[in-house]
Each structure stands twice: as structure tokens, then as C-alpha cells.
Amino acid sequence: MQITSKKTPMAEPVKSKGTFAFVSLGCPKNLVDSERMLGKLAQDGYTLTANAEGADLVIINTCGFIEPARQESLGVIREMLDLKEQGKLGAVVVAGCLAERKGDALLEEIPTVDHILGVHAREEIVQIINRTLSKKAADEQRSVFRPAPVKAQEDTGRFRITPRHFAYLKISEGCDRLCTFCAIPSMRGKHVTKPMEEVIREAKELAADGVRELLVVAQDTTYYGLDLYGEVRFAALLRELEKVDGIEWIRILYAYPIFFTDELIEVIASSKKIVPYLDMPLQHINDRVLRRMQRKVRRADIETLLAKLRAAIPNLAFRTTFIAGFPGETEEEFQELLEFVKQAKFERLGVFTYSLEPGTPASRLEDHLPEEVKTARQNALMALQQPIAFEWCQSQLGKEIEAIVDGPDLEVPGQFRGRTFADAPDIDCLIRLKGKGLRSGDIVRTKITGTDGYDLAGRVISIR
């Protein structure tokens, strides 16, 4: 999607060096990279515009995770190249995971792209754009790739494109997990922890810019610290984040079941700022499938951890994802997954069909399943989950819970849209709020008065 922002943490440049549009695709980690590049360009004097037509250039920060994401990225690139061919746009620069994954082959596939840069060349965006607009790129190497960093890149000075009241805080880069279905380590490199003092400095900068909700992200948040400090320190990091003035909500995403310590559970359970919400992709429950995925966790481990979390954290909203149709998944193993989902009653659940990713170990496994089988299993899981999610919504009727206001409800004049503690932006559900004097970023106590499928309705009682 094409993005813009009404603000920047840097001073307005006296004279613009040129105009650029920006398209950010993919996950929240990619979005942080986009905001860092936007900040560097704004600081250097470039002006962001909402529309690609008429701009000096467009930058597309791509996703290369799975085939549908790659096709979306390629579609946006071709759309921008069409504008360039019509004379309505200057240069087209491609960045991010698709560029990293395909390398110079991307230039062979789409030769009219002006420049590509890999994930780890993010910090060189200004130099690359300077060269592109000065037309020097035509006579030079049009691709820039750098080795994965040995220390985490800083994410300060971002030109944020999320609403002012929430932001993603990336605490590490890369991943040491070698899940057989996943190509992320080949694109993002090995896990590199961002030092705790740098994370806190970035959190304070975001709080000073109006952020009230921090969404903590990484490829694996629970692994935080092991490479840098010789032990996991995610619990210690959360304790420090709680001390940051201005931050009211802390939400944990991308937690992995391994290294989820009792100390971490205690920190979450006792916190006044960490919302009772946990995003933990489990991928499957059958032990044989988990071994083929190389998840290094067993069903018994997962069930023990879930029981601990449910017992320790009142009103926990648990989000997870599963893969349907992994190579060799039998009907019996799928039925085991269905029964587990039925028993676990996850408040939030997503299902992906297995995507064959070239170069991954899973691509070389035997017994790949037909697409229609994978899709049927995905549909069966989601059909099973729907009444579970609706039942949770019904259970909230009459309760008083906290929500954060995201803005006016464009479908219902006079009302507002927000999210409860159980909802992360863009991936979960919403709550429609009735109340007076509400503003984006307000954290409100609301009485739940109705449900609409996956969504809630509430009347605001108080604002803090």
C-alpha cells in the first residue's frame, strides 16, 4: 500500500532535494525498516508525497516471505514501472526482503527498475537515492547488498507511518531458528540482539513523539539477549520498558515457546502496562509434524506452557497461527490439530496453507499435498475457530474492559473505533465505541454492550 504521514520528528528542510513516494509491504519488522529509511530521507531534505504520479521517484520496501507476498510485491513494482513508462513517475527503487531474496536476478526479471537494495543496505538509502536521481546509477552497479550485521541496526529518527499513539519497537534482527518451511534466516541473517540501552532509548524517543502503545517485535522476541549477554533477557527488558514515562500499553508479538521462562510469565502477570495478550505462532501440535518442521518443541511442552500462562495471567488473550497441509501431514495428524484447537479455545487464531519456498529444507521433503487439500484443511480450521471466537465475544458482554481509541468510526458517524487489550492493530478485531470527547490514543474503560461477529461494541465509562 502507498503510505504517507503528516509529521516528521525532524525539522522541515529549507529546500527540497526532490519528491518521493513510498510503498511499505510485509510485516511490522519491515515497517520499522521503512520508517527508518523515511526518516533518513526526510532529514536529508527529500519530500514525501502521497501519490507516486508526479514524484521524482518511488521506493518499494518489499516482502519476500511466501509466494503470495512475493506476487503482491511484484505487482506493485510493475504498477510503478507502468507509471514510469508513461512518463508520470521518475525512478523506481526496490528495497527489502524480495530484493534480498532474489538478488540481481530481480534486475534480470524486471530490468527497468532503477536500483535495488537488500535488507542490510537500508542505511545507505540516501546515497542510493542521490545517485539514482543524478542519473549516475545507469553507469554504475544498480544493486547494493551488504552482509547481515554483526550488531543490530538502530531504529531512531524514524518518520512514523503508524498512527501517532502506537508504534512497533524492534528489539532484535534476524533469526537463529531453522524451521524447515521458513526462508527468513536466509534474508534477514542470524539473530542479533539490540543492546538493552538502545532499545530503551528508542522507546523513550517514541514516547516523546506521542506513543502510548508499544508493540514489541522481532523474529523471535523470547530469544532476546542470548547472543549478546549469554542468557535470555526478555523479562529484564520488559521491566525496563515498563519504566518509560508515557508508555501505557506494552504488547508482545512473535513470542516463541522455547525460552519462555517462569520469570517472563511472572513479569507479564504482575505488570500494570503489559496487556494480557500474547502472540505465539505454534504452527502445529502433532509431534511428528513438529519434528519435520524442526520446531524443537513437543506437544507436551506446548500444553504445559499454555496451562502455566492461563493459570498465571488472568483474562489472557492468546493469538496463534498454524500451517495447514505441511508436507506429509496425514489426515490423522490434521484431525489431531483440529481437536487441539477445539480444546485450546484460542481467542485469536490465523491459518496459513503451506507455501513451498525454494531453497528451504521443507521444499525437499516428500509427500507434498495438493493445493486443494491444503485449502480445505485451512478452511476447516477457520470454520472450527469461528464459533470459538464468537463465544469469546459473547463472554465479554456486560464486562468493563480497557480499550484504546484509534480514531473516528467512518462507517458510523459520532462513534469511534478502537481496540481492546485482546487486539493488535491490523491483524485482530475492533471495538466500536460510544462516548463524548474521545481522541485517538485515549485509553478508556468501556462497558461491553454488544457484539458483531468478531467485533465488540462498548460504551465509554472513563478516560485515562
ABEGO torsion letter per residue (X at the ends): XBBBBABBABBBBABBAEBBBBBBBEBAAAAAAAAAAAAAAAAAGBBBBABABGBABBBBBBBAABAAAAAAAAAAAAAAAAAAAAGABBBBBBBEAAAAAAEAAAAAABAABABBBBAAAAAAAAAAAAAAAAGAAAABBABBBBBBBABBBBABGBBBABBAABBBBBABBEBABABAABAAAAAAEBBBBBBAAAAAAAAAAAAAAGBABBBBBBABAAABGAAAAGBBAAAAAAAAAAABBGBABBBBBGBBABGBBAAAAAAAAABAABBBBBBBBAGBABAAAAAAAGAGBBAAAAAAAAAAAAAABBGBBBBBBBBBGBBGBBAAAAAAAAAAAAAAGBABBBBBBBBBBBGBAAAABBGBBBAAAAAAAAAAAAAAAAAAAAAAAAAABGBBBBBBBAEBBAABBGBBBBBBAABBBGABBBBBBBEBGBBBGBBBBBBBABBBEABBBBBBABBX
